[in-house]
């Protein structure tokens, strides 16, 4: 993947999507993350499974999840 690519137009092209066990209820406001062998972390809106997925570097995603966990986001 080229460094300037920050999204995947059709997120359904990836098959290993998962959402947090904390995503409960039926509000539908969930992010899903795909497990891939690539050095990026694909993230999509669960309401739009064929929509785009944003790509984050692994360190950026780890920092974001850590900040959310610590209550800073």
mmCIF file of the N, C-alpha and C atoms, coordinates in Angstrom:
data_MODEL
# 
_entry.id   MODEL 
# 
loop_
_atom_site.group_PDB 
_atom_site.id 
_atom_site.type_symbol 
_atom_site.label_atom_id 
_atom_site.label_alt_id 
_atom_site.label_comp_id 
_atom_site.label_asym_id 
_atom_site.label_entity_id 
_atom_site.label_seq_id 
_atom_site.pdbx_PDB_ins_code 
_atom_site.Cartn_x 
_atom_site.Cartn_y 
_atom_site.Cartn_z 
_atom_site.occupancy 
_atom_site.B_iso_or_equiv 
_atom_site.pdbx_formal_charge 
_atom_site.auth_seq_id 
_atom_site.auth_comp_id 
_atom_site.auth_asym_id 
_atom_site.auth_atom_id 
_atom_site.pdbx_PDB_model_num 
ATOM 1   N N  . UNK A 1 1  ? 0.836   -1.165  0.000  1.00 0.00 ? 1  UNK A N  1 
ATOM 2   C CA . UNK A 1 1  ? 0.000   0.000   0.000  1.00 0.00 ? 1  UNK A CA 1 
ATOM 3   C C  . UNK A 1 1  ? 0.889   1.238   0.000  1.00 0.00 ? 1  UNK A C  1 
ATOM 4   N N  . UNK A 1 2  ? 0.548   2.220   -0.786 1.00 0.00 ? 2  UNK A N  1 
ATOM 5   C CA . UNK A 1 2  ? 1.333   3.433   -0.898 1.00 0.00 ? 2  UNK A CA 1 
ATOM 6   C C  . UNK A 1 2  ? 1.061   4.358   0.287  1.00 0.00 ? 2  UNK A C  1 
ATOM 7   N N  . UNK A 1 3  ? 2.052   5.107   0.746  1.00 0.00 ? 3  UNK A N  1 
ATOM 8   C CA . UNK A 1 3  ? 1.886   5.974   1.909  1.00 0.00 ? 3  UNK A CA 1 
ATOM 9   C C  . UNK A 1 3  ? 0.773   7.007   1.772  1.00 0.00 ? 3  UNK A C  1 
ATOM 10  N N  . UNK A 1 4  ? 0.439   7.422   0.547  1.00 0.00 ? 4  UNK A N  1 
ATOM 11  C CA . UNK A 1 4  ? -0.587  8.451   0.387  1.00 0.00 ? 4  UNK A CA 1 
ATOM 12  C C  . UNK A 1 4  ? -2.003  7.881   0.390  1.00 0.00 ? 4  UNK A C  1 
ATOM 13  N N  . UNK A 1 5  ? -2.140  6.601   0.437  1.00 0.00 ? 5  UNK A N  1 
ATOM 14  C CA . UNK A 1 5  ? -3.467  6.001   0.470  1.00 0.00 ? 5  UNK A CA 1 
ATOM 15  C C  . UNK A 1 5  ? -3.944  5.920   1.919  1.00 0.00 ? 5  UNK A C  1 
ATOM 16  N N  . UNK A 1 6  ? -5.067  6.583   2.197  1.00 0.00 ? 6  UNK A N  1 
ATOM 17  C CA . UNK A 1 6  ? -5.572  6.646   3.557  1.00 0.00 ? 6  UNK A CA 1 
ATOM 18  C C  . UNK A 1 6  ? -6.957  6.031   3.703  1.00 0.00 ? 6  UNK A C  1 
ATOM 19  N N  . UNK A 1 7  ? -7.439  5.397   2.624  1.00 0.00 ? 7  UNK A N  1 
ATOM 20  C CA . UNK A 1 7  ? -8.759  4.781   2.707  1.00 0.00 ? 7  UNK A CA 1 
ATOM 21  C C  . UNK A 1 7  ? -8.888  3.655   1.693  1.00 0.00 ? 7  UNK A C  1 
ATOM 22  N N  . UNK A 1 8  ? -9.885  2.835   1.930  1.00 0.00 ? 8  UNK A N  1 
ATOM 23  C CA . UNK A 1 8  ? -10.269 1.772   1.006  1.00 0.00 ? 8  UNK A CA 1 
ATOM 24  C C  . UNK A 1 8  ? -11.686 2.131   0.562  1.00 0.00 ? 8  UNK A C  1 
ATOM 25  N N  . UNK A 1 9  ? -11.921 2.311   -0.742 1.00 0.00 ? 9  UNK A N  1 
ATOM 26  C CA . UNK A 1 9  ? -13.252 2.748   -1.190 1.00 0.00 ? 9  UNK A CA 1 
ATOM 27  C C  . UNK A 1 9  ? -14.387 1.796   -0.810 1.00 0.00 ? 9  UNK A C  1 
ATOM 28  N N  . UNK A 1 10 ? -14.173 0.493   -0.925 1.00 0.00 ? 10 UNK A N  1 
ATOM 29  C CA . UNK A 1 10 ? -15.214 -0.492  -0.608 1.00 0.00 ? 10 UNK A CA 1 
ATOM 30  C C  . UNK A 1 10 ? -14.716 -1.381  0.520  1.00 0.00 ? 10 UNK A C  1 
ATOM 31  N N  . UNK A 1 11 ? -15.157 -1.083  1.738  1.00 0.00 ? 11 UNK A N  1 
ATOM 32  C CA . UNK A 1 11 ? -14.689 -1.801  2.920  1.00 0.00 ? 11 UNK A CA 1 
ATOM 33  C C  . UNK A 1 11 ? -15.095 -3.264  2.927  1.00 0.00 ? 11 UNK A C  1 
ATOM 34  N N  . UNK A 1 12 ? -16.097 -3.636  2.143  1.00 0.00 ? 12 UNK A N  1 
ATOM 35  C CA . UNK A 1 12 ? -16.522 -5.032  2.126  1.00 0.00 ? 12 UNK A CA 1 
ATOM 36  C C  . UNK A 1 12 ? -15.481 -5.924  1.445  1.00 0.00 ? 12 UNK A C  1 
ATOM 37  N N  . UNK A 1 13 ? -14.464 -5.317  0.832  1.00 0.00 ? 13 UNK A N  1 
ATOM 38  C CA . UNK A 1 13 ? -13.389 -6.099  0.217  1.00 0.00 ? 13 UNK A CA 1 
ATOM 39  C C  . UNK A 1 13 ? -12.575 -6.842  1.279  1.00 0.00 ? 13 UNK A C  1 
ATOM 40  N N  . UNK A 1 14 ? -12.611 -6.357  2.505  1.00 0.00 ? 14 UNK A N  1 
ATOM 41  C CA . UNK A 1 14 ? -11.946 -7.040  3.616  1.00 0.00 ? 14 UNK A CA 1 
ATOM 42  C C  . UNK A 1 14 ? -12.983 -7.887  4.341  1.00 0.00 ? 14 UNK A C  1 
ATOM 43  N N  . UNK A 1 15 ? -12.562 -9.013  4.857  1.00 0.00 ? 15 UNK A N  1 
ATOM 44  C CA . UNK A 1 15 ? -13.543 -9.948  5.429  1.00 0.00 ? 15 UNK A CA 1 
ATOM 45  C C  . UNK A 1 15 ? -13.450 -10.147 6.930  1.00 0.00 ? 15 UNK A C  1 
ATOM 46  N N  . UNK A 1 16 ? -12.433 -9.669  7.567  1.00 0.00 ? 16 UNK A N  1 
ATOM 47  C CA . UNK A 1 16 ? -12.234 -9.988  8.994  1.00 0.00 ? 16 UNK A CA 1 
ATOM 48  C C  . UNK A 1 16 ? -12.629 -8.837  9.911  1.00 0.00 ? 16 UNK A C  1 
ATOM 49  N N  . UNK A 1 17 ? -13.804 -8.258  9.712  1.00 0.00 ? 17 UNK A N  1 
ATOM 50  C CA . UNK A 1 17 ? -14.249 -7.134  10.523 1.00 0.00 ? 17 UNK A CA 1 
ATOM 51  C C  . UNK A 1 17 ? -14.744 -7.588  11.886 1.00 0.00 ? 17 UNK A C  1 
ATOM 52  N N  . UNK A 1 18 ? -14.452 -6.788  12.908 1.00 0.00 ? 18 UNK A N  1 
ATOM 53  C CA . UNK A 1 18 ? -14.954 -7.066  14.258 1.00 0.00 ? 18 UNK A CA 1 
ATOM 54  C C  . UNK A 1 18 ? -15.239 -5.745  14.938 1.00 0.00 ? 18 UNK A C  1 
ATOM 55  N N  . UNK A 1 19 ? -16.176 -5.790  15.885 1.00 0.00 ? 19 UNK A N  1 
ATOM 56  C CA . UNK A 1 19 ? -16.439 -4.580  16.663 1.00 0.00 ? 19 UNK A CA 1 
ATOM 57  C C  . UNK A 1 19 ? -16.208 -4.877  18.129 1.00 0.00 ? 19 UNK A C  1 
ATOM 58  N N  . UNK A 1 20 ? -16.064 -3.853  18.883 1.00 0.00 ? 20 UNK A N  1 
ATOM 59  C CA . UNK A 1 20 ? -15.778 -3.975  20.299 1.00 0.00 ? 20 UNK A CA 1 
ATOM 60  C C  . UNK A 1 20 ? -16.892 -4.718  21.026 1.00 0.00 ? 20 UNK A C  1 
ATOM 61  N N  . UNK A 1 21 ? -16.511 -5.477  22.027 1.00 0.00 ? 21 UNK A N  1 
ATOM 62  C CA . UNK A 1 21 ? -17.503 -6.146  22.871 1.00 0.00 ? 21 UNK A CA 1 
ATOM 63  C C  . UNK A 1 21 ? -18.291 -5.115  23.683 1.00 0.00 ? 21 UNK A C  1 
ATOM 64  N N  . UNK A 1 22 ? -17.790 -3.885  23.751 1.00 0.00 ? 22 UNK A N  1 
ATOM 65  C CA . UNK A 1 22 ? -18.490 -2.810  24.448 1.00 0.00 ? 22 UNK A CA 1 
ATOM 66  C C  . UNK A 1 22 ? -19.548 -2.148  23.562 1.00 0.00 ? 22 UNK A C  1 
ATOM 67  N N  . UNK A 1 23 ? -19.605 -2.522  22.290 1.00 0.00 ? 23 UNK A N  1 
ATOM 68  C CA . UNK A 1 23 ? -20.598 -1.964  21.368 1.00 0.00 ? 23 UNK A CA 1 
ATOM 69  C C  . UNK A 1 23 ? -21.897 -2.722  21.533 1.00 0.00 ? 23 UNK A C  1 
ATOM 70  N N  . UNK A 1 24 ? -22.686 -2.329  22.488 1.00 0.00 ? 24 UNK A N  1 
ATOM 71  C CA . UNK A 1 24 ? -23.944 -3.010  22.749 1.00 0.00 ? 24 UNK A CA 1 
ATOM 72  C C  . UNK A 1 24 ? -25.121 -2.209  22.250 1.00 0.00 ? 24 UNK A C  1 
ATOM 73  N N  . UNK A 1 25 ? -26.283 -2.764  22.425 1.00 0.00 ? 25 UNK A N  1 
ATOM 74  C CA . UNK A 1 25 ? -27.501 -2.062  22.051 1.00 0.00 ? 25 UNK A CA 1 
ATOM 75  C C  . UNK A 1 25 ? -27.735 -2.059  20.558 1.00 0.00 ? 25 UNK A C  1 
ATOM 76  N N  . UNK A 1 26 ? -28.755 -1.325  20.161 1.00 0.00 ? 26 UNK A N  1 
ATOM 77  C CA . UNK A 1 26 ? -29.111 -1.302  18.746 1.00 0.00 ? 26 UNK A CA 1 
ATOM 78  C C  . UNK A 1 26 ? -28.951 0.081   18.142 1.00 0.00 ? 26 UNK A C  1 
ATOM 79  N N  . UNK A 1 27 ? -28.150 0.934   18.771 1.00 0.00 ? 27 UNK A N  1 
ATOM 80  C CA . UNK A 1 27 ? -28.001 2.288   18.254 1.00 0.00 ? 27 UNK A CA 1 
ATOM 81  C C  . UNK A 1 27 ? -27.291 2.313   16.907 1.00 0.00 ? 27 UNK A C  1 
ATOM 82  N N  . UNK A 1 28 ? -26.451 1.317   16.645 1.00 0.00 ? 28 UNK A N  1 
ATOM 83  C CA . UNK A 1 28 ? -25.764 1.251   15.371 1.00 0.00 ? 28 UNK A CA 1 
ATOM 84  C C  . UNK A 1 28 ? -24.576 2.173   15.253 1.00 0.00 ? 28 UNK A C  1 
ATOM 85  N N  . UNK A 1 29 ? -24.220 2.869   16.326 1.00 0.00 ? 29 UNK A N  1 
ATOM 86  C CA . UNK A 1 29 ? -23.085 3.777   16.294 1.00 0.00 ? 29 UNK A CA 1 
ATOM 87  C C  . UNK A 1 29 ? -21.815 3.040   16.701 1.00 0.00 ? 29 UNK A C  1 
ATOM 88  N N  . UNK A 1 30 ? -21.331 2.198   15.812 1.00 0.00 ? 30 UNK A N  1 
ATOM 89  C CA . UNK A 1 30 ? -20.173 1.364   16.134 1.00 0.00 ? 30 UNK A CA 1 
ATOM 90  C C  . UNK A 1 30 ? -19.097 1.502   15.068 1.00 0.00 ? 30 UNK A C  1 
ATOM 91  N N  . UNK A 1 31 ? -17.875 1.415   15.513 1.00 0.00 ? 31 UNK A N  1 
ATOM 92  C CA . UNK A 1 31 ? -16.749 1.292   14.605 1.00 0.00 ? 31 UNK A CA 1 
ATOM 93  C C  . UNK A 1 31 ? -16.387 -0.176  14.526 1.00 0.00 ? 31 UNK A C  1 
ATOM 94  N N  . UNK A 1 32 ? -15.953 -0.600  13.355 1.00 0.00 ? 32 UNK A N  1 
ATOM 95  C CA . UNK A 1 32 ? -15.445 -1.953  13.193 1.00 0.00 ? 32 UNK A CA 1 
ATOM 96  C C  . UNK A 1 32 ? -14.009 -1.857  12.723 1.00 0.00 ? 32 UNK A C  1 
ATOM 97  N N  . UNK A 1 33 ? -13.199 -2.793  13.166 1.00 0.00 ? 33 UNK A N  1 
ATOM 98  C CA . UNK A 1 33 ? -11.786 -2.851  12.831 1.00 0.00 ? 33 UNK A CA 1 
ATOM 99  C C  . UNK A 1 33 ? -11.534 -4.176  12.130 1.00 0.00 ? 33 UNK A C  1 
ATOM 100 N N  . UNK A 1 34 ? -10.712 -4.145  11.095 1.00 0.00 ? 34 UNK A N  1 
ATOM 101 C CA . UNK A 1 34 ? -10.384 -5.380  10.382 1.00 0.00 ? 34 UNK A CA 1 
ATOM 102 C C  . UNK A 1 34 ? -8.988  -5.845  10.764 1.00 0.00 ? 34 UNK A C  1 
ATOM 103 N N  . UNK A 1 35 ? -8.854  -7.134  10.907 1.00 0.00 ? 35 UNK A N  1 
ATOM 104 C CA . UNK A 1 35 ? -7.539  -7.731  11.138 1.00 0.00 ? 35 UNK A CA 1 
ATOM 105 C C  . UNK A 1 35 ? -6.946  -8.046  9.770  1.00 0.00 ? 35 UNK A C  1 
ATOM 106 N N  . UNK A 1 36 ? -5.806  -7.453  9.476  1.00 0.00 ? 36 UNK A N  1 
ATOM 107 C CA . UNK A 1 36 ? -5.143  -7.684  8.195  1.00 0.00 ? 36 UNK A CA 1 
ATOM 108 C C  . UNK A 1 36 ? -3.650  -7.891  8.423  1.00 0.00 ? 36 UNK A C  1 
ATOM 109 N N  . UNK A 1 37 ? -2.970  -8.467  7.450  1.00 0.00 ? 37 UNK A N  1 
ATOM 110 C CA . UNK A 1 37 ? -1.519  -8.615  7.578  1.00 0.00 ? 37 UNK A CA 1 
ATOM 111 C C  . UNK A 1 37 ? -0.770  -7.331  7.205  1.00 0.00 ? 37 UNK A C  1 
ATOM 112 N N  . UNK A 1 38 ? -1.480  -6.297  6.806  1.00 0.00 ? 38 UNK A N  1 
ATOM 113 C CA . UNK A 1 38 ? -0.853  -5.044  6.395  1.00 0.00 ? 38 UNK A CA 1 
ATOM 114 C C  . UNK A 1 38 ? -0.436  -4.223  7.614  1.00 0.00 ? 38 UNK A C  1 
ATOM 115 N N  . UNK A 1 39 ? 0.462   -3.271  7.431  1.00 0.00 ? 39 UNK A N  1 
ATOM 116 C CA . UNK A 1 39 ? 0.907   -2.447  8.559  1.00 0.00 ? 39 UNK A CA 1 
ATOM 117 C C  . UNK A 1 39 ? -0.078  -1.344  8.936  1.00 0.00 ? 39 UNK A C  1 
ATOM 118 N N  . UNK A 1 40 ? -1.267  -1.360  8.349  1.00 0.00 ? 40 UNK A N  1 
ATOM 119 C CA . UNK A 1 40 ? -2.279  -0.365  8.670  1.00 0.00 ? 40 UNK A CA 1 
ATOM 120 C C  . UNK A 1 40 ? -3.483  -1.034  9.319  1.00 0.00 ? 40 UNK A C  1 
ATOM 121 N N  . UNK A 1 41 ? -4.283  -0.212  10.009 1.00 0.00 ? 41 UNK A N  1 
ATOM 122 C CA . UNK A 1 41 ? -5.486  -0.704  10.690 1.00 0.00 ? 41 UNK A CA 1 
ATOM 123 C C  . UNK A 1 41 ? -6.700  -0.099  9.989  1.00 0.00 ? 41 UNK A C  1 
ATOM 124 N N  . UNK A 1 42 ? -7.479  -0.924  9.250  1.00 0.00 ? 42 UNK A N  1 
ATOM 125 C CA . UNK A 1 42 ? -8.684  -0.414  8.600  1.00 0.00 ? 42 UNK A CA 1 
ATOM 126 C C  . UNK A 1 42 ? -9.821  -0.268  9.612  1.00 0.00 ? 42 UNK A C  1 
ATOM 127 N N  . UNK A 1 43 ? -10.543 0.861   9.528  1.00 0.00 ? 43 UNK A N  1 
ATOM 128 C CA . UNK A 1 43 ? -11.652 1.152   10.430 1.00 0.00 ? 43 UNK A CA 1 
ATOM 129 C C  . UNK A 1 43 ? -12.830 1.620   9.573  1.00 0.00 ? 43 UNK A C  1 
ATOM 130 N N  . UNK A 1 44 ? -14.024 1.082   9.880  1.00 0.00 ? 44 UNK A N  1 
ATOM 131 C CA . UNK A 1 44 ? -15.214 1.491   9.128  1.00 0.00 ? 44 UNK A CA 1 
ATOM 132 C C  . UNK A 1 44 ? -16.402 1.703   10.059 1.00 0.00 ? 44 UNK A C  1 
ATOM 133 N N  . UNK A 1 45 ? -17.419 2.351   9.537  1.00 0.00 ? 45 UNK A N  1 
ATOM 134 C CA . UNK A 1 45 ? -18.684 2.554   10.234 1.00 0.00 ? 45 UNK A CA 1 
ATOM 135 C C  . UNK A 1 45 ? -19.511 1.287   10.042 1.00 0.00 ? 45 UNK A C  1 
ATOM 136 N N  . UNK A 1 46 ? -19.986 0.695   11.121 1.00 0.00 ? 46 UNK A N  1 
ATOM 137 C CA . UNK A 1 46 ? -20.740 -0.559  11.016 1.00 0.00 ? 46 UNK A CA 1 
ATOM 138 C C  . UNK A 1 46 ? -22.039 -0.404  10.234 1.00 0.00 ? 46 UNK A C  1 
ATOM 139 N N  . UNK A 1 47 ? -22.559 0.818   10.148 1.00 0.00 ? 47 UNK A N  1 
ATOM 140 C CA . UNK A 1 47 ? -23.800 1.050   9.407  1.00 0.00 ? 47 UNK A CA 1 
ATOM 141 C C  . UNK A 1 47 ? -23.568 1.078   7.898  1.00 0.00 ? 47 UNK A C  1 
ATOM 142 N N  . UNK A 1 48 ? -22.308 1.212   7.481  1.00 0.00 ? 48 UNK A N  1 
ATOM 143 C CA . UNK A 1 48 ? -21.970 1.308   6.059  1.00 0.00 ? 48 UNK A CA 1 
ATOM 144 C C  . UNK A 1 48 ? -20.940 0.246   5.677  1.00 0.00 ? 48 UNK A C  1 
ATOM 145 N N  . UNK A 1 49 ? -21.303 -1.025  5.701  1.00 0.00 ? 49 UNK A N  1 
ATOM 146 C CA . UNK A 1 49 ? -20.321 -2.084  5.460  1.00 0.00 ? 49 UNK A CA 1 
ATOM 147 C C  . UNK A 1 49 ? -19.683 -2.062  4.075  1.00 0.00 ? 49 UNK A C  1 
ATOM 148 N N  . UNK A 1 50 ? -20.335 -1.453  3.093  1.00 0.00 ? 50 UNK A N  1 
ATOM 149 C CA . UNK A 1 50 ? -19.717 -1.363  1.771  1.00 0.00 ? 50 UNK A CA 1 
ATOM 150 C C  . UNK A 1 50 ? -19.158 0.025   1.504  1.00 0.00 ? 50 UNK A C  1 
ATOM 151 N N  . UNK A 1 51 ? -19.226 0.883   2.504  1.00 0.00 ? 51 UNK A N  1 
ATOM 152 C CA . UNK A 1 51 ? -18.682 2.226   2.365  1.00 0.00 ? 51 UNK A CA 1 
ATOM 153 C C  . UNK A 1 51 ? -17.176 2.211   2.531  1.00 0.00 ? 51 UNK A C  1 
ATOM 154 N N  . UNK A 1 52 ? -16.584 3.375   2.630  1.00 0.00 ? 52 UNK A N  1 
ATOM 155 C CA . UNK A 1 52 ? -15.121 3.424   2.754  1.00 0.00 ? 52 UNK A CA 1 
ATOM 156 C C  . UNK A 1 52 ? -14.635 3.027   4.139  1.00 0.00 ? 52 UNK A C  1 
ATOM 157 N N  . UNK A 1 53 ? -13.407 2.602   4.187  1.00 0.00 ? 53 UNK A N  1 
ATOM 158 C CA . UNK A 1 53 ? -12.723 2.336   5.453  1.00 0.00 ? 53 UNK A CA 1 
ATOM 159 C C  . UNK A 1 53 ? -11.520 3.271   5.514  1.00 0.00 ? 53 UNK A C  1 
ATOM 160 N N  . UNK A 1 54 ? -11.294 3.861   6.657  1.00 0.00 ? 54 UNK A N  1 
ATOM 161 C CA . UNK A 1 54 ? -10.115 4.692   6.849  1.00 0.00 ? 54 UNK A CA 1 
ATOM 162 C C  . UNK A 1 54 ? -8.967  3.815   7.318  1.00 0.00 ? 54 UNK A C  1 
ATOM 163 N N  . UNK A 1 55 ? -7.765  4.160   6.910  1.00 0.00 ? 55 UNK A N  1 
ATOM 164 C CA . UNK A 1 55 ? -6.579  3.391   7.287  1.00 0.00 ? 55 UNK A CA 1 
ATOM 165 C C  . UNK A 1 55 ? -5.723  4.211   8.240  1.00 0.00 ? 55 UNK A C  1 
ATOM 166 N N  . UNK A 1 56 ? -5.373  3.603   9.363  1.00 0.00 ? 56 UNK A N  1 
ATOM 167 C CA . UNK A 1 56 ? -4.520  4.239   10.351 1.00 0.00 ? 56 UNK A CA 1 
ATOM 168 C C  . UNK A 1 56 ? -3.246  3.430   10.508 1.00 0.00 ? 56 UNK A C  1 
ATOM 169 N N  . UNK A 1 57 ? -2.154  4.100   10.795 1.00 0.00 ? 57 UNK A N  1 
ATOM 170 C CA . UNK A 1 57 ? -0.934  3.353   11.114 1.00 0.00 ? 57 UNK A CA 1 
ATOM 171 C C  . UNK A 1 57 ? -1.176  2.636   12.438 1.00 0.00 ? 57 UNK A C  1 
ATOM 172 N N  . UNK A 1 58 ? -0.488  1.534   12.638 1.00 0.00 ? 58 UNK A N  1 
ATOM 173 C CA . UNK A 1 58 ? -0.651  0.777   13.883 1.00 0.00 ? 58 UNK A CA 1 
ATOM 174 C C  . UNK A 1 58 ? -0.319  1.647   15.109 1.00 0.00 ? 58 UNK A C  1 
ATOM 175 N N  . UNK A 1 59 ? 0.772   2.437   15.089 1.00 0.00 ? 59 UNK A N  1 
ATOM 176 C CA . UNK A 1 59 ? 1.046   3.293   16.259 1.00 0.00 ? 59 UNK A CA 1 
ATOM 177 C C  . UNK A 1 59 ? -0.043  4.337   16.498 1.00 0.00 ? 59 UNK A C  1 
ATOM 178 N N  . UNK A 1 60 ? -0.602  4.919   15.432 1.00 0.00 ? 60 UNK A N  1 
ATOM 179 C CA . UNK A 1 60 ? -1.662  5.912   15.598 1.00 0.00 ? 60 UNK A CA 1 
ATOM 180 C C  . UNK A 1 60 ? -2.911  5.273   16.192 1.00 0.00 ? 60 UNK A C  1 
ATOM 181 N N  . UNK A 1 61 ? -3.254  4.078   15.723 1.00 0.00 ? 61 UNK A N  1 
ATOM 182 C CA . UNK A 1 61 ? -4.438  3.387   16.244 1.00 0.00 ? 61 UNK A CA 1 
ATOM 183 C C  . UNK A 1 61 ? -4.235  3.013   17.711 1.00 0.00 ? 61 UNK A C  1 
ATOM 184 N N  . UNK A 1 62 ? -3.045  2.527   18.058 1.00 0.00 ? 62 UNK A N  1 
ATOM 185 C CA . UNK A 1 62 ? -2.738  2.164   19.443 1.00 0.00 ? 62 UNK A CA 1 
ATOM 186 C C  . UNK A 1 62 ? -2.831  3.387   20.355 1.00 0.00 ? 62 UNK A C  1 
ATOM 187 N N  . UNK A 1 63 ? -2.316  4.517   19.896 1.00 0.00 ? 63 UNK A N  1 
ATOM 188 C CA . UNK A 1 63 ? -2.391  5.750   20.687 1.00 0.00 ? 63 UNK A CA 1 
ATOM 189 C C  . UNK A 1 63 ? -3.849  6.182   20.872 1.00 0.00 ? 63 UNK A C  1 
ATOM 190 N N  . UNK A 1 64 ? -4.661  6.091   19.818 1.00 0.00 ? 64 UNK A N  1 
ATOM 191 C CA . UNK A 1 64 ? -6.072  6.464   19.915 1.00 0.00 ? 64 UNK A CA 1 
ATOM 192 C C  . UNK A 1 64 ? -6.812  5.568   20.908 1.00 0.00 ? 64 UNK A C  1 
ATOM 193 N N  . UNK A 1 65 ? -6.650  4.263   20.780 1.00 0.00 ? 65 UNK A N  1 
ATOM 194 C CA . UNK A 1 65 ? -7.334  3.330   21.676 1.00 0.00 ? 65 UNK A CA 1 
ATOM 195 C C  . UNK A 1 65 ? -6.882  3.556   23.124 1.00 0.00 ? 65 UNK A C  1 
ATOM 196 N N  . UNK A 1 66 ? -5.587  3.793   23.314 1.00 0.00 ? 66 UNK A N  1 
ATOM 197 C CA . UNK A 1 66 ? -5.084  4.069   24.660 1.00 0.00 ? 66 UNK A CA 1 
ATOM 198 C C  . UNK A 1 66 ? -5.684  5.327   25.245 1.00 0.00 ? 66 UNK A C  1 
ATOM 199 N N  . UNK A 1 67 ? -5.806  6.375   24.425 1.00 0.00 ? 67 UNK A N  1 
ATOM 200 C CA . UNK A 1 67 ? -6.398  7.636   24.902 1.00 0.00 ? 67 UNK A CA 1 
ATOM 201 C C  . UNK A 1 67 ? -7.865  7.433   25.261 1.00 0.00 ? 67 UNK A C  1 
ATOM 202 N N  . UNK A 1 68 ? -8.592  6.683   24.454 1.00 0.00 ? 68 UNK A N  1 
ATOM 203 C CA . UNK A 1 68 ? -10.000 6.413   24.763 1.00 0.00 ? 68 UNK A CA 1 
ATOM 204 C C  . UNK A 1 68 ? -10.099 5.631   26.067 1.00 0.00 ? 68 UNK A C  1 
ATOM 205 N N  . UNK A 1 69 ? -9.252  4.639   26.230 1.00 0.00 ? 69 UNK A N  1 
ATOM 206 C CA . UNK A 1 69 ? -9.245  3.817   27.432 1.00 0.00 ? 69 UNK A CA 1 
ATOM 207 C C  . UNK A 1 69 ? -8.987  4.655   28.679 1.00 0.00 ? 69 UNK A C  1 
ATOM 208 N N  . UNK A 1 70 ? -8.091  5.621   28.557 1.00 0.00 ? 70 UNK A N  1 
ATOM 209 C CA . UNK A 1 70 ? -7.741  6.479   29.691 1.00 0.00 ? 70 UNK A CA 1 
ATOM 210 C C  . UNK A 1 70 ? -8.743  7.623   29.875 1.00 0.00 ? 70 UNK A C  1 
ATOM 211 N N  . UNK A 1 71 ? -9.759  7.707   29.020 1.00 0.00 ? 71 UNK A N  1 
ATOM 212 C CA . UNK A 1 71 ? -10.785 8.731   29.140 1.00 0.00 ? 71 UNK A CA 1 
ATOM 213 C C  . UNK A 1 71 ? -10.399 10.089  28.592 1.00 0.00 ? 71 UNK A C  1 
ATOM 214 N N  . UNK A 1 72 ? -9.426  10.120  27.713 1.00 0.00 ? 72 UNK A N  1 
ATOM 215 C CA . UNK A 1 72 ? -8.968  11.400  27.161 1.00 0.00 ? 72 UNK A CA 1 
ATOM 216 C C  . UNK A 1 72 ? -9.639  11.753  25.841 1.00 0.00 ? 72 UNK A C  1 
ATOM 217 N N  . UNK A 1 73 ? -10.489 10.916  25.340 1.00 0.00 ? 73 UNK A N  1 
ATOM 218 C CA . UNK A 1 73 ? -11.166 11.192  24.066 1.00 0.00 ? 73 UNK A CA 1 
ATOM 219 C C  . UNK A 1 73 ? -12.659 11.190  24.284 1.00 0.00 ? 73 UNK A C  1 
# 
